Amino acid sequence: AAIYMGYGYKTFLVLLSFFVLGSVATRLGYARKAARGVAEGRKGARSWREATANTLAAAFFSILVITTHYEAAFLVAFIAALAEAAGDTISSEIGQWLSGRAYMITTFKPVPAGLDGGVSLVGTLAGMGASALVVAVGYSLGLCRPGAAVVAFIAAGAGNLADSYLGATIERRGLVGNGMVNFAGTSFAGGLALGLLLMLHLV
């Protein structure tokens, strides 16, 4: 509801693109992921806590679209947050499906696919593609200009790296859960997008 309030059906379609991409990626190769012991429980269905963690930052930015005088900037932050969420979800799901090995982001040592903080080439590429698609949806709906779309994509990629780093450090130590890491990643992506927009004078 908060996201729909931001820019009506346009912001809702950006949200929908994330959920569709995530749902499809979760189901691809599910049997193989389950056999490896890395598949999401409940046949891939996320809980309301996980859904909230992935979309809360976007909802916050969406509300700021209609409550401040910086509509264009917060729309880009909104897109970046959901693009990060899509990239994170798709990189994990596709990486676990197609790659049996990943590399710890902090040490680059080989680790089993699905381990917190592990990244793979195929997963990273898939995540970048998913982020690009979400940004493209926002751009095609007129929610951002070309330069701002590039900023949103870069911020989403940086957010994914931050998410993986937090997963490799504080999440693996049991200090926080995956939901908190996901929220931090989307928030970082949105915040970075805002900073880049101001620095590059794109708003």
Disulfide bonds with the S-S distance in Angstrom:
none
